[in-house]
Amino acid sequence: MSDLKADTKRIRECSRALQRIYHAFTDRANPAEDYSAAELGNKLVVDAFDEFASNWKIHRKDLAEKIRTLGVITAEAARSYDAMDAKLAEALRRQDERAKRDGGPK
């Protein structure tokens, strides 16, 4: 018999965290977007953020989609583990009831 254990609460937390990361990736591509050179201290810093945002935009959408997909997969895994556990528990209860009804194990 396997000692496989799944912490479905933790798996759900992981799924929610991945969804938050996904939204952070898709909601704001350039973290310096609303700041001026005066606020950031230097035009070079603004230019660096702009260059980063341009490069990041190319890969961000693909990465964000992979993160979203992983969030969906982890949520489904938690549901599947819970459903499997419930079915197994029900099968064991039925087996116990049959054993009691039929006079115990043979």
ChimeraX commands (.cxc) that place a marker at each C-alpha (Angstrom):
marker #1 position 0.00,0.00,0.00 radius 0.5
marker #1 position 1.36,3.43,-0.93 radius 0.5
marker #1 position 1.86,6.21,1.57 radius 0.5
marker #1 position 0.96,8.84,-1.01 radius 0.5
marker #1 position -0.32,12.01,0.63 radius 0.5
marker #1 position -1.49,15.19,-1.05 radius 0.5
marker #1 position -1.90,18.45,0.86 radius 0.5
marker #1 position -4.82,19.79,-1.16 radius 0.5
marker #1 position -4.99,22.97,0.92 radius 0.5
marker #1 position -1.40,23.73,-0.03 radius 0.5
marker #1 position -2.04,22.82,-3.66 radius 0.5
marker #1 position -4.99,25.26,-3.74 radius 0.5
marker #1 position -2.81,27.97,-2.17 radius 0.5
marker #1 position -0.27,27.35,-4.92 radius 0.5
marker #1 position -2.98,27.69,-7.55 radius 0.5
marker #1 position -4.16,31.01,-6.10 radius 0.5
marker #1 position -0.56,32.29,-5.91 radius 0.5
marker #1 position 0.00,31.36,-9.56 radius 0.5
marker #1 position -3.15,33.23,-10.54 radius 0.5
marker #1 position -1.90,36.32,-8.65 radius 0.5
marker #1 position 1.43,36.07,-10.49 radius 0.5
marker #1 position -0.41,35.71,-13.79 radius 0.5
marker #1 position -2.38,38.90,-13.11 radius 0.5
marker #1 position 0.77,40.74,-12.07 radius 0.5
marker #1 position 2.42,39.69,-15.33 radius 0.5
marker #1 position -0.52,40.73,-17.47 radius 0.5
marker #1 position -1.60,43.89,-15.65 radius 0.5
marker #1 position 1.66,45.79,-15.72 radius 0.5
marker #1 position 4.43,45.08,-18.21 radius 0.5
marker #1 position 6.71,47.99,-17.32 radius 0.5
marker #1 position 7.05,48.69,-13.59 radius 0.5
marker #1 position 8.31,52.24,-14.30 radius 0.5
marker #1 position 5.53,53.04,-16.77 radius 0.5
marker #1 position 3.93,55.85,-14.78 radius 0.5
marker #1 position 7.14,57.41,-13.45 radius 0.5
marker #1 position 9.18,60.25,-14.87 radius 0.5
marker #1 position 12.97,60.62,-15.02 radius 0.5
marker #1 position 12.72,63.04,-12.09 radius 0.5
marker #1 position 10.92,60.45,-9.97 radius 0.5
marker #1 position 13.31,57.64,-10.92 radius 0.5
marker #1 position 16.35,59.87,-10.60 radius 0.5
marker #1 position 17.75,59.63,-14.10 radius 0.5
marker #1 position 16.71,59.40,-17.76 radius 0.5
marker #1 position 19.05,56.41,-18.13 radius 0.5
marker #1 position 16.96,54.53,-15.57 radius 0.5
marker #1 position 13.79,55.37,-17.49 radius 0.5
marker #1 position 15.42,54.22,-20.74 radius 0.5
marker #1 position 16.56,50.98,-19.09 radius 0.5
marker #1 position 13.03,50.28,-17.89 radius 0.5
marker #1 position 11.64,51.07,-21.34 radius 0.5
marker #1 position 14.12,48.69,-22.97 radius 0.5
marker #1 position 13.30,46.03,-20.41 radius 0.5
marker #1 position 9.57,46.47,-21.07 radius 0.5
marker #1 position 10.07,46.10,-24.83 radius 0.5
marker #1 position 12.07,42.89,-24.45 radius 0.5
marker #1 position 9.83,41.62,-21.69 radius 0.5
marker #1 position 6.68,42.18,-23.76 radius 0.5
marker #1 position 7.97,39.68,-26.32 radius 0.5
marker #1 position 8.21,36.85,-23.78 radius 0.5
marker #1 position 5.73,37.95,-21.11 radius 0.5
marker #1 position 2.59,36.78,-22.86 radius 0.5
marker #1 position 3.92,33.25,-23.37 radius 0.5
marker #1 position 5.23,33.03,-19.81 radius 0.5
marker #1 position 2.00,34.43,-18.37 radius 0.5
marker #1 position -0.03,31.83,-20.26 radius 0.5
marker #1 position 2.17,29.04,-18.93 radius 0.5
marker #1 position 1.73,30.37,-15.39 radius 0.5
marker #1 position -2.06,30.56,-15.88 radius 0.5
marker #1 position -2.11,27.01,-17.20 radius 0.5
marker #1 position -0.09,25.76,-14.24 radius 0.5
marker #1 position -2.55,27.49,-11.90 radius 0.5
marker #1 position -5.45,25.71,-13.59 radius 0.5
marker #1 position -3.62,22.37,-13.44 radius 0.5
marker #1 position -2.88,22.71,-9.71 radius 0.5
marker #1 position -6.50,23.63,-8.96 radius 0.5
marker #1 position -7.69,20.60,-10.92 radius 0.5
marker #1 position -5.14,18.38,-9.15 radius 0.5
marker #1 position -6.52,19.43,-5.76 radius 0.5
marker #1 position -10.08,18.72,-6.92 radius 0.5
marker #1 position -9.03,15.33,-8.29 radius 0.5
marker #1 position -7.19,14.34,-5.11 radius 0.5
marker #1 position -10.20,15.32,-2.99 radius 0.5
marker #1 position -12.61,13.43,-5.26 radius 0.5
marker #1 position -10.38,10.34,-5.29 radius 0.5
marker #1 position -10.05,10.47,-1.51 radius 0.5
marker #1 position -13.84,10.77,-1.09 radius 0.5
marker #1 position -14.46,7.82,-3.43 radius 0.5
marker #1 position -11.88,5.68,-1.65 radius 0.5
marker #1 position -13.34,6.54,1.76 radius 0.5
marker #1 position -16.83,5.67,0.53 radius 0.5
marker #1 position -15.63,2.34,-0.93 radius 0.5
marker #1 position -13.93,1.47,2.36 radius 0.5
marker #1 position -17.08,2.35,4.34 radius 0.5
marker #1 position -19.17,0.11,2.07 radius 0.5
marker #1 position -16.64,-2.71,2.45 radius 0.5
marker #1 position -16.75,-2.35,6.25 radius 0.5
marker #1 position -20.56,-2.41,6.21 radius 0.5
marker #1 position -20.56,-5.56,4.04 radius 0.5
marker #1 position -18.03,-7.23,6.31 radius 0.5
marker #1 position -20.12,-6.43,9.40 radius 0.5
marker #1 position -23.34,-7.57,7.69 radius 0.5
marker #1 position -21.79,-10.82,6.44 radius 0.5
marker #1 position -20.23,-11.74,9.76 radius 0.5
marker #1 position -16.79,-10.21,9.44 radius 0.5
marker #1 position -13.82,-10.89,7.20 radius 0.5
marker #1 position -13.37,-14.37,5.79 radius 0.5
marker link #1:1,2 radius 0.2
marker link #1:2,3 radius 0.2
marker link #1:3,4 radius 0.2
marker link #1:4,5 radius 0.2
marker link #1:5,6 radius 0.2
marker link #1:6,7 radius 0.2
marker link #1:7,8 radius 0.2
marker link #1:8,9 radius 0.2
marker link #1:9,10 radius 0.2
marker link #1:10,11 radius 0.2
marker link #1:11,12 radius 0.2
marker link #1:12,13 radius 0.2
marker link #1:13,14 radius 0.2
marker link #1:14,15 radius 0.2
marker link #1:15,16 radius 0.2
marker link #1:16,17 radius 0.2
marker link #1:17,18 radius 0.2
marker link #1:18,19 radius 0.2
marker link #1:19,20 radius 0.2
marker link #1:20,21 radius 0.2
marker link #1:21,22 radius 0.2
marker link #1:22,23 radius 0.2
marker link #1:23,24 radius 0.2
marker link #1:24,25 radius 0.2
marker link #1:25,26 radius 0.2
marker link #1:26,27 radius 0.2
marker link #1:27,28 radius 0.2
marker link #1:28,29 radius 0.2
marker link #1:29,30 radius 0.2
marker link #1:30,31 radius 0.2
marker link #1:31,32 radius 0.2
marker link #1:32,33 radius 0.2
marker link #1:33,34 radius 0.2
marker link #1:34,35 radius 0.2
marker link #1:35,36 radius 0.2
marker link #1:36,37 radius 0.2
marker link #1:37,38 radius 0.2
marker link #1:38,39 radius 0.2
marker link #1:39,40 radius 0.2
marker link #1:40,41 radius 0.2
marker link #1:41,42 radius 0.2
marker link #1:42,43 radius 0.2
marker link #1:43,44 radius 0.2
marker link #1:44,45 radius 0.2
marker link #1:45,46 radius 0.2
marker link #1:46,47 radius 0.2
marker link #1:47,48 radius 0.2
marker link #1:48,49 radius 0.2
marker link #1:49,50 radius 0.2
marker link #1:50,51 radius 0.2
marker link #1:51,52 radius 0.2
marker link #1:52,53 radius 0.2
marker link #1:53,54 radius 0.2
marker link #1:54,55 radius 0.2
marker link #1:55,56 radius 0.2
marker link #1:56,57 radius 0.2
marker link #1:57,58 radius 0.2
marker link #1:58,59 radius 0.2
marker link #1:59,60 radius 0.2
marker link #1:60,61 radius 0.2
marker link #1:61,62 radius 0.2
marker link #1:62,63 radius 0.2
marker link #1:63,64 radius 0.2
marker link #1:64,65 radius 0.2
marker link #1:65,66 radius 0.2
marker link #1:66,67 radius 0.2
marker link #1:67,68 radius 0.2
marker link #1:68,69 radius 0.2
marker link #1:69,70 radius 0.2
marker link #1:70,71 radius 0.2
marker link #1:71,72 radius 0.2
marker link #1:72,73 radius 0.2
marker link #1:73,74 radius 0.2
marker link #1:74,75 radius 0.2
marker link #1:75,76 radius 0.2
marker link #1:76,77 radius 0.2
marker link #1:77,78 radius 0.2
marker link #1:78,79 radius 0.2
marker link #1:79,80 radius 0.2
marker link #1:80,81 radius 0.2
marker link #1:81,82 radius 0.2
marker link #1:82,83 radius 0.2
marker link #1:83,84 radius 0.2
marker link #1:84,85 radius 0.2
marker link #1:85,86 radius 0.2
marker link #1:86,87 radius 0.2
marker link #1:87,88 radius 0.2
marker link #1:88,89 radius 0.2
marker link #1:89,90 radius 0.2
marker link #1:90,91 radius 0.2
marker link #1:91,92 radius 0.2
marker link #1:92,93 radius 0.2
marker link #1:93,94 radius 0.2
marker link #1:94,95 radius 0.2
marker link #1:95,96 radius 0.2
marker link #1:96,97 radius 0.2
marker link #1:97,98 radius 0.2
marker link #1:98,99 radius 0.2
marker link #1:99,100 radius 0.2
marker link #1:100,101 radius 0.2
marker link #1:101,102 radius 0.2
marker link #1:102,103 radius 0.2
marker link #1:103,104 radius 0.2
marker link #1:104,105 radius 0.2
marker link #1:105,106 radius 0.2
view
